[in-house]
Amino acid sequence: MEIVTQELMHSLVGEEVDVFSLQNEQQVGKLAISKVENGRIDTEEFSSFSICLLGDPNNQLPQDNYLFKHSAFGEYSMFMSIYDCDKYQIIISRKRNQEVN
């Protein structure tokens, strides 16, 4: 499994990811990656980036932790917030040079 990096996610803009509940592992939707941007944290010690996603306004997903699946990264659990009827955002912030699994 490849870790979720800004470069990897940027290469997936326009593609869909499958979204699953962490509680019961049932699929709750599909979201399209619409944009990947640098985050506000960019220091010698830490870096960050955001992933913007688009979904179906008739199937709104509440703010929560979800399991995201795509052939490029396998399965990856991330916290996602909704900020419009069909728009979502994930913020990834991590220590530089840190091994992430």
TIMI-2910 file (N, C-alpha, C, CB; in pm, 1 decimal, decimal comma, always signed):
<rs>
+----------+----------+----------+----------+----------+----------+----------+----------+----------+----------+----------+----------+------+
!      n_x !      n_y !      n_z !     ca_x !     ca_y !     ca_z !      c_x !      c_y !      c_z !     cb_x !     cb_y !     cb_z ! resn !
+----------+----------+----------+----------+----------+----------+----------+----------+----------+----------+----------+----------+------+
!    +83,6 !   -117,8 !     +0,0 !     +0,0 !     +0,0 !     +0,0 !    +88,2 !   +124,3 !     +0,0 !    -95,2 !     -0,3 !   +121,1 !  Met !
!    +56,3 !   +216,8 !    -87,3 !   +129,5 !   +343,2 !    -93,4 !    +64,9 !   +442,8 !     +2,3 !   +131,8 !   +399,6 !   -238,7 !  Glu !
!   +146,3 !   +524,0 !    +66,4 !    +88,6 !   +624,8 !   +154,8 !    +24,5 !   +734,2 !    +70,9 !   +196,0 !   +684,1 !   +249,5 !  Ile !
!    -70,1 !   +802,2 !   +130,2 !   -137,7 !   +912,2 !    +63,3 !    -48,3 !  +1035,2 !    +72,8 !   -278,4 !   +939,2 !   +125,8 !  Val !
!     +2,9 !  +1078,1 !    -42,2 !    +87,2 !  +1196,4 !    -48,7 !    +18,6 !  +1301,1 !   -135,3 !   +227,8 !  +1161,9 !   -104,4 !  Thr !
!    +66,2 !  +1423,9 !   -125,1 !    +10,6 !  +1530,6 !   -206,6 !    +29,4 !  +1500,6 !   -355,1 !    +75,5 !  +1664,5 !   -170,7 !  Gln !
!   +145,3 !  +1450,7 !   -389,8 !   +173,7 !  +1420,0 !   -530,1 !    +80,8 !  +1310,0 !   -582,3 !   +320,7 !  +1377,4 !   -546,7 !  Glu !
!    +62,6 !  +1205,6 !   -502,6 !    -25,3 !  +1096,6 !   -543,7 !   -167,8 !  +1146,8 !   -561,0 !    -21,1 !   +982,3 !   -441,5 !  Leu !
!   -218,6 !  +1219,7 !   -462,7 !   -355,8 !  +1267,0 !   -470,1 !   -375,1 !  +1365,1 !   -585,2 !   -395,8 !  +1332,1 !   -338,8 !  Met !
!   -274,6 !  +1447,6 !   -612,9 !   -284,2 !  +1541,3 !   -724,9 !   -297,4 !  +1464,7 !   -856,7 !   -160,7 !  +1634,7 !   -728,7 !  His !
!   -229,2 !  +1351,8 !   -867,8 !   -236,9 !  +1271,9 !   -989,8 !   -374,4 !  +1206,7 !  -1007,6 !   -129,0 !  +1164,8 !   -988,5 !  Ser !
!   -454,2 !  +1204,3 !   -900,9 !   -586,2 !  +1140,4 !   -905,1 !   -700,4 !  +1240,7 !   -922,3 !   -608,2 !  +1060,4 !   -778,6 !  Leu !
!   -670,0 !  +1369,3 !   -941,0 !   -775,5 !  +1469,3 !   -959,4 !   -861,9 !  +1427,1 !  -1077,7 !   -715,3 !  +1612,4 !   -982,1 !  Val !
!   -993,1 !  +1429,6 !  -1056,3 !  -1088,6 !  +1387,5 !  -1157,9 !  -1134,7 !  +1243,9 !  -1142,1 !  -1029,0 !  +1405,1 !  -1292,8 !  Gly !
!  -1063,7 !  +1166,5 !  -1061,8 !  -1101,3 !  +1026,3 !  -1040,2 !  -1189,6 !  +1013,2 !   -916,7 !   -975,8 !   +937,9 !  -1025,6 !  Glu !
!  -1263,6 !   +903,5 !   -910,8 !  -1349,9 !   +876,7 !   -796,7 !  -1282,4 !   +784,3 !   -696,9 !  -1481,3 !   +816,4 !   -843,0 !  Glu !
!  -1316,1 !   +806,2 !   -570,1 !  -1273,3 !   +715,5 !   -463,9 !  -1399,3 !   +658,0 !   -400,1 !  -1182,7 !   +788,9 !   -357,1 !  Val !
!  -1390,4 !   +534,5 !   -356,4 !  -1500,3 !   +470,5 !   -284,9 !  -1486,8 !   +504,7 !   -137,3 !  -1500,9 !   +315,5 !   -307,2 !  Asp !
!  -1599,6 !   +534,8 !    -73,2 !  -1600,2 !   +577,2 !    +66,7 !  -1679,4 !   +475,6 !   +148,1 !  -1660,7 !   +720,4 !    +82,1 !  Val !
!  -1617,5 !   +428,3 !   +257,4 !  -1677,9 !   +325,3 !   +341,5 !  -1685,9 !   +373,0 !   +485,8 !  -1597,9 !   +194,2 !   +332,9 !  Phe !
!  -1788,2 !   +327,6 !   +556,4 !  -1802,7 !   +353,0 !   +698,9 !  -1697,0 !   +273,8 !   +774,3 !  -1945,1 !   +316,2 !   +748,0 !  Ser !
!  -1636,0 !   +334,7 !   +873,5 !  -1539,5 !   +261,6 !   +956,8 !  -1610,9 !   +169,6 !  +1055,7 !  -1448,7 !   +360,1 !  +1032,7 !  Leu !
!  -1735,3 !   +201,4 !  +1089,1 !  -1808,5 !   +122,7 !  +1188,0 !  -1848,9 !    -14,3 !  +1134,7 !  -1931,6 !   +198,0 !  +1233,2 !  Gln !
!  -1904,1 !    -17,7 !  +1012,5 !  -1954,5 !   -145,9 !   +962,0 !  -1895,0 !   -184,7 !   +825,9 !  -2105,7 !   -140,3 !   +951,0 !  Asn !
!  -1801,9 !   -105,9 !   +776,2 !  -1731,2 !   -131,3 !   +650,8 !  -1822,8 !   -138,6 !   +529,3 !  -1654,2 !   -258,7 !   +661,9 !  Glu !
!  -1942,5 !    -79,8 !   +537,8 !  -2031,4 !    -72,4 !   +422,8 !  -1997,8 !    +50,9 !   +340,9 !  -2179,2 !    -69,9 !   +467,2 !  Gln !
!  -2010,6 !    +39,4 !   +208,8 !  -1985,7 !   +154,5 !   +123,6 !  -2097,9 !   +256,5 !   +143,5 !  -1974,8 !   +112,0 !    -25,7 !  Gln !
!  -2058,4 !   +383,2 !   +165,1 !  -2156,0 !   +489,0 !   +188,5 !  -2161,8 !   +588,8 !    +73,0 !  -2123,4 !   +561,6 !   +317,6 !  Val !
!  -2070,2 !   +576,9 !    -22,1 !  -2074,0 !   +666,1 !   -136,8 !  -1948,1 !   +660,8 !   -220,4 !  -2097,3 !   +805,5 !    -91,4 !  Gly !
!  -1950,3 !   +744,2 !   -325,5 !  -1834,0 !   +766,1 !   -411,8 !  -1814,6 !   +916,1 !   -420,2 !  -1852,9 !   +701,5 !   -555,4 !  Lys !
!  -1690,1 !   +959,3 !   -412,6 !  -1659,0 !  +1101,7 !   -423,5 !  -1551,5 !  +1121,7 !   -528,6 !  -1613,4 !  +1159,6 !   -287,4 !  Leu !
!  -1560,9 !  +1231,5 !   -601,4 !  -1461,0 !  +1264,8 !   -702,6 !  -1360,4 !  +1362,3 !   -643,4 !  -1527,6 !  +1325,0 !   -829,3 !  Ala !
!  -1234,0 !  +1335,3 !   -663,5 !  -1128,2 !  +1426,5 !   -617,8 !  -1127,8 !  +1545,5 !   -713,4 !   -985,7 !  +1354,9 !   -613,2 !  Ile !
!  -1157,4 !  +1664,0 !   -660,9 !  -1169,3 !  +1781,6 !   -747,1 !  -1047,2 !  +1872,5 !   -742,8 !  -1290,6 !  +1860,2 !   -708,4 !  Ser !
!   -974,9 !  +1871,6 !   -631,1 !   -861,2 !  +1963,6 !   -618,0 !   -771,5 !  +1918,2 !   -504,0 !   -909,7 !  +2109,1 !   -594,0 !  Lys !
!   -641,4 !  +1939,4 !   -519,8 !   -544,5 !  +1912,0 !   -414,3 !   -456,9 !  +2036,6 !   -403,1 !   -458,4 !  +1781,6 !   -444,8 !  Val !
!   -447,0 !  +2092,1 !   -282,3 !   -374,1 !  +2217,4 !   -262,5 !   -278,8 !  +2208,1 !   -144,8 !   -471,2 !  +2332,6 !   -241,4 !  Glu !
!   -177,8 !  +2296,5 !   -146,0 !    -88,6 !  +2308,5 !    -32,0 !   -168,6 !  +2353,8 !    +89,0 !    +27,0 !  +2407,0 !    -61,8 !  Asn !
!   -130,6 !  +2303,4 !   +205,8 !   -195,2 !  +2345,9 !   +329,1 !   -126,9 !  +2468,4 !   +387,2 !   -195,1 !  +2232,9 !   +430,7 !  Gly !
!   -179,1 !  +2515,1 !   +497,4 !   -123,0 !  +2634,0 !   +562,6 !     +3,3 !  +2602,2 !   +641,2 !   -225,9 !  +2696,3 !   +655,0 !  Arg !
!    +20,1 !  +2477,4 !   +679,0 !   +137,4 !  +2439,0 !   +757,9 !   +248,3 !  +2394,8 !   +662,3 !   +102,5 !  +2324,7 !   +859,8 !  Ile !
!   +356,7 !  +2468,4 !   +661,7 !   +471,4 !  +2434,7 !   +577,8 !   +597,3 !  +2486,2 !   +646,3 !   +456,8 !  +2494,9 !   +433,9 !  Asp !
!   +647,9 !  +2405,4 !   +738,8 !   +766,9 !  +2442,9 !   +815,3 !   +874,4 !  +2336,7 !   +792,4 !   +734,0 !  +2457,8 !   +968,3 !  Thr !
!   +989,1 !  +2356,4 !   +852,9 !  +1095,0 !  +2255,7 !   +844,3 !  +1050,4 !  +2124,1 !   +905,2 !  +1221,5 !  +2305,1 !   +913,8 !  Glu !
!   +964,4 !  +2132,2 !  +1007,1 !   +924,0 !  +2013,0 !  +1080,4 !   +794,5 !  +1949,7 !  +1028,4 !   +907,9 !  +2047,0 !  +1225,3 !  Glu !
!   +699,9 !  +2031,8 !   +978,9 !   +568,9 !  +1981,4 !   +938,8 !   +529,8 !  +2029,0 !   +799,4 !   +463,6 !  +2024,3 !  +1039,2 !  Phe !
!   +444,7 !  +1950,1 !   +733,8 !   +387,0 !  +1989,2 !   +605,1 !   +239,7 !  +1949,7 !   +605,6 !   +463,3 !  +1922,1 !   +484,9 !  Ser !
!   +162,1 !  +2011,8 !   +516,1 !    +20,4 !  +1978,7 !   +508,6 !    -32,2 !  +2003,1 !   +367,2 !    -60,1 !  +2061,2 !   +611,0 !  Ser !
!   -144,7 !  +1938,4 !   +338,0 !   -213,5 !  +1962,7 !   +211,8 !   -360,6 !  +1928,8 !   +230,7 !   -150,9 !  +1879,0 !    +95,6 !  Phe !
!   -443,8 !  +1981,2 !   +140,3 !   -586,7 !  +1953,9 !   +147,6 !   -632,7 !  +1882,8 !    +21,6 !   -666,1 !  +2083,6 !   +168,0 !  Ser !
!   -733,2 !  +1798,8 !    +39,5 !   -795,7 !  +1725,7 !    -70,7 !   -941,1 !  +1769,2 !    -72,7 !   -781,4 !  +1568,1 !    -54,3 !  Ile !
!   -985,7 !  +1824,3 !   -184,8 !  -1125,5 !  +1863,9 !   -202,0 !  -1195,2 !  +1757,9 !   -285,8 !  -1137,2 !  +2005,0 !   -268,8 !  Cys !
!  -1317,4 !  +1723,5 !   -244,4 !  -1393,5 !  +1618,8 !   -311,2 !  -1534,7 !  +1666,6 !   -342,0 !  -1397,8 !  +1492,1 !   -225,1 !  Leu !
!  -1591,8 !  +1610,5 !   -446,9 !  -1730,4 !  +1639,7 !   -485,4 !  -1812,8 !  +1512,9 !   -476,4 !  -1737,7 !  +1699,1 !   -628,7 !  Leu !
!  -1936,1 !  +1528,7 !   -425,8 !  -2023,6 !  +1414,1 !   -413,5 !  -2163,3 !  +1444,2 !   -462,6 !  -2028,5 !  +1367,8 !   -271,3 !  Gly !
!  -2253,1 !  +1353,3 !   -436,9 !  -2393,3 !  +1364,5 !   -474,5 !  -2465,8 !  +1443,4 !   -366,0 !  -2458,0 !  +1223,5 !   -494,9 !  Asp !
!  -2528,9 !  +1557,7 !   -400,4 !  -2598,9 !  +1635,4 !   -297,2 !  -2716,0 !  +1559,2 !   -235,2 !  -2649,2 !  +1765,8 !   -356,3 !  Pro !
!  -2762,6 !  +1453,1 !   -300,6 !  -2871,2 !  +1371,7 !   -245,6 !  -2821,3 !  +1261,3 !   -153,0 !  -2951,2 !  +1310,6 !   -357,8 !  Asn !
!  -2689,9 !  +1250,8 !   -138,2 !  -2629,5 !  +1151,5 !    -48,5 !  -2519,2 !  +1219,7 !    +32,2 !  -2572,4 !  +1028,9 !   -129,0 !  Asn !
!  -2559,6 !  +1309,5 !   +120,6 !  -2461,7 !  +1385,0 !   +198,9 !  -2401,7 !  +1297,8 !   +308,9 !  -2526,7 !  +1510,4 !   +260,1 !  Gln !
!  -2270,5 !  +1307,1 !   +322,3 !  -2198,7 !  +1232,1 !   +425,1 !  -2159,9 !  +1328,0 !   +537,6 !  -2072,1 !  +1161,5 !   +365,6 !  Leu !
!  -2191,9 !  +1295,9 !   +661,8 !  -2156,5 !  +1385,8 !   +771,8 !  -2006,0 !  +1384,8 !   +800,0 !  -2233,1 !  +1346,8 !   +898,1 !  Pro !
!  -1960,8 !  +1486,5 !   +868,7 !  -1820,8 !  +1493,5 !   +912,1 !  -1790,4 !  +1369,7 !   +995,6 !  -1792,4 !  +1624,8 !   +993,8 !  Gln !
!  -1682,6 !  +1298,8 !   +957,4 !  -1650,7 !  +1175,1 !  +1028,5 !  -1521,4 !  +1116,7 !   +971,3 !  -1767,9 !  +1072,2 !  +1017,7 !  Asp !
!  -1474,1 !  +1009,5 !  +1033,2 !  -1364,0 !   +930,5 !   +978,9 !  -1423,3 !   +827,5 !   +884,0 !  -1280,6 !   +861,7 !  +1092,8 !  Asn !
!  -1360,3 !   +813,3 !   +767,0 !  -1406,1 !   +718,3 !   +666,2 !  -1288,0 !   +639,5 !   +613,8 !  -1478,7 !   +790,3 !   +550,7 !  Tyr !
!  -1318,6 !   +525,1 !   +556,6 !  -1217,9 !   +444,7 !   +489,0 !  -1231,2 !   +472,5 !   +339,5 !  -1234,5 !   +291,1 !   +521,4 !  Leu !
!  -1126,7 !   +524,7 !   +279,8 !  -1125,3 !   +557,6 !   +137,5 !  -1049,6 !   +447,9 !    +63,6 !  -1060,4 !   +697,8 !   +111,9 !  Phe !
!  -1104,4 !   +407,3 !    -51,8 !  -1041,1 !   +301,2 !   -129,7 !  -1022,2 !   +346,4 !   -274,2 !  -1125,2 !   +171,8 !   -124,2 !  Lys !
!   -902,0 !   +319,2 !   -324,8 !   -868,2 !   +346,6 !   -465,2 !   -751,7 !   +256,1 !   -500,1 !   -832,4 !   +499,6 !   -489,7 !  His !
!   -745,5 !   +212,3 !   -624,7 !   -638,5 !   +120,4 !   -664,3 !   -499,8 !   +182,6 !   -649,9 !   -659,2 !    +75,7 !   -807,8 !  Ser !
!   -488,4 !   +315,9 !   -651,8 !   -358,0 !   +381,5 !   -642,1 !   -300,2 !   +378,2 !   -501,0 !   -369,2 !   +524,5 !   -688,2 !  Ala !
!   -387,2 !   +373,2 !   -397,4 !   -335,1 !   +372,6 !   -260,0 !   -395,6 !   +263,4 !   -173,1 !   -359,9 !   +506,1 !   -195,5 !  Phe !
!   -479,5 !   +181,6 !   -227,0 !   -539,3 !    +74,4 !   -148,0 !   -649,1 !   +128,7 !    -58,5 !   -433,0 !     +3,6 !    -64,2 !  Gly !
!   -638,2 !   +105,8 !    +71,4 !   -734,6 !   +153,8 !   +170,0 !   -665,2 !   +249,8 !   +264,4 !   -798,1 !    +36,1 !   +248,4 !  Glu !
!   -731,2 !   +362,4 !   +294,1 !   -669,2 !   +462,9 !   +380,4 !   -778,9 !   +532,4 !   +460,1 !   -586,4 !   +566,3 !   +297,1 !  Tyr !
!   -765,8 !   +534,9 !   +591,0 !   -862,7 !   +599,0 !   +678,3 !   -827,7 !   +747,6 !   +693,0 !   -866,7 !   +528,9 !   +816,8 !  Ser !
!   -928,0 !   +835,4 !   +671,3 !   -905,4 !   +979,6 !   +683,0 !  -1029,8 !  +1047,2 !   +740,0 !   -868,6 !  +1041,0 !   +545,3 !  Met !
!  -1008,3 !  +1160,5 !   +806,5 !  -1117,3 !  +1241,5 !   +860,0 !  -1161,8 !  +1338,8 !   +751,9 !  -1073,8 !  +1317,5 !   +989,6 !  Phe !
!  -1292,8 !  +1345,3 !   +725,7 !  -1345,9 !  +1430,7 !   +620,2 !  -1455,9 !  +1520,3 !   +675,9 !  -1399,4 !  +1345,9 !   +503,1 !  Met !
!  -1455,8 !  +1646,5 !   +631,2 !  -1559,9 !  +1742,3 !   +668,7 !  -1638,1 !  +1784,0 !   +545,3 !  -1498,7 !  +1866,0 !   +738,3 !  Ser !
!  -1767,7 !  +1804,6 !   +564,0 !  -1851,7 !  +1857,8 !   +457,5 !  -1856,4 !  +2008,9 !   +474,3 !  -1995,9 !  +1795,1 !   +460,4 !  Ile !
!  -1850,0 !  +2085,4 !   +362,7 !  -1858,5 !  +2231,0 !   +374,8 !  -1959,3 !  +2292,6 !   +278,2 !  -1722,6 !  +2292,3 !   +351,4 !  Tyr !
!  -2029,1 !  +2212,2 !   +201,7 !  -2138,9 !  +2254,8 !   +116,4 !  -2222,4 !  +2130,2 !    +90,6 !  -2087,7 !  +2321,4 !    -18,6 !  Asp !
!  -2334,3 !  +2144,3 !    +22,0 !  -2423,1 !  +2028,5 !     +5,9 !  -2358,8 !  +1912,2 !    -68,8 !  -2547,8 !  +2070,4 !    -66,4 !  Cys !
!  -2254,7 !  +1940,3 !   -147,6 !  -2187,6 !  +1833,4 !   -223,0 !  -2035,7 !  +1844,1 !   -221,7 !  -2235,6 !  +1834,0 !   -365,3 !  Asp !
!  -1980,6 !  +1925,5 !   -129,9 !  -1835,9 !  +1948,2 !   -126,1 !  -1778,4 !  +1905,3 !     +9,2 !  -1803,7 !  +2097,0 !   -153,3 !  Lys !
!  -1662,5 !  +1839,4 !     +0,1 !  -1596,7 !  +1784,8 !   +118,9 !  -1449,5 !  +1821,8 !   +117,5 !  -1613,7 !  +1631,3 !   +126,2 !  Tyr !
!  -1386,6 !  +1815,9 !   +235,6 !  -1244,2 !  +1846,2 !   +244,2 !  -1176,6 !  +1754,6 !   +345,6 !  -1222,3 !  +1993,7 !   +282,2 !  Gln !
!  -1057,3 !  +1712,8 !   +308,5 !   -970,1 !  +1635,2 !   +396,5 !   -841,5 !  +1716,4 !   +411,0 !   -941,9 !  +1488,7 !   +339,2 !  Ile !
!   -794,7 !  +1734,6 !   +533,2 !   -667,5 !  +1802,6 !   +558,3 !   -570,0 !  +1698,2 !   +610,7 !   -683,9 !  +1922,2 !   +660,1 !  Ile !
!   -454,5 !  +1689,8 !   +548,2 !   -349,9 !  +1598,4 !   +594,4 !   -233,1 !  +1682,8 !   +641,7 !   -305,7 !  +1498,2 !   +481,4 !  Ile !
!   -194,5 !  +1662,1 !   +765,1 !    -81,5 !  +1732,2 !   +824,3 !     +6,3 !  +1627,6 !   +890,3 !   -127,8 !  +1841,8 !   +927,1 !  Ser !
!   +134,0 !  +1630,9 !   +857,2 !   +222,7 !  +1530,7 !   +916,6 !   +363,7 !  +1585,3 !   +932,5 !   +225,0 !  +1403,6 !   +831,1 !  Arg !
!   +434,6 !  +1520,7 !  +1020,1 !   +574,2 !  +1555,1 !  +1043,7 !   +656,1 !  +1510,9 !   +923,2 !   +627,2 !  +1489,4 !  +1174,6 !  Lys !
!   +744,9 !  +1597,8 !   +878,5 !   +830,5 !  +1563,7 !   +764,1 !   +922,0 !  +1446,9 !   +802,2 !   +915,2 !  +1687,5 !   +718,6 !  Arg !
!   +957,0 !  +1365,9 !   +705,0 !  +1045,3 !  +1251,6 !   +724,5 !   +988,6 !  +1149,5 !   +823,0 !  +1180,1 !  +1299,0 !   +772,7 !  Asn !
!   +858,2 !  +1145,6 !   +835,0 !   +793,5 !  +1050,6 !   +924,0 !   +737,7 !   +935,8 !   +842,4 !   +682,3 !  +1118,3 !  +1006,3 !  Gln !
!   +764,5 !   +815,8 !   +885,6 !   +708,6 !   +697,3 !   +820,8 !   +559,7 !   +693,0 !   +851,1 !   +779,9 !   +566,3 !   +869,1 !  Glu !
!   +477,6 !   +678,9 !   +748,9 !   +333,1 !   +672,6 !   +766,0 !   +282,6 !   +545,9 !   +701,1 !   +263,4 !   +797,2 !   +705,9 !  Val !
!   +205,1 !   +467,4 !   +775,1 !   +143,6 !   +345,1 !   +721,8 !     -4,7 !   +354,1 !   +728,3 !   +190,6 !   +222,4 !   +796,9 !  Asn !
+----------+----------+----------+----------+----------+----------+----------+----------+----------+----------+----------+----------+------+
</rs>
